């Protein structure tokens, strides 16, 4: 999932987690 999508759905802190997951 792109960072932009997660960024809108999740808070800034979660965005970092998504990047690590990717």
N, C-alpha and C positions, 0 to 999 in steps of 0.2 A: 504494500500500500504506500502511495506517495506521502512524502512528509507534509505536503500542503493539506491533504485530507485529514490526517491525524491532527494536524495543527489546529484545524477548525473544531474538531470534535473534542480533542483532549487539551488540557492545560499546557502551559509552556514546559513544565517539568516532565510531563508525559511525552512531549515531543522528543526530548533527549533520549528517553527510553526506546521510542520507536526507531530512532536512528541507530541505536545500538543493536536492536533486534534485526534491523535490515543488514 
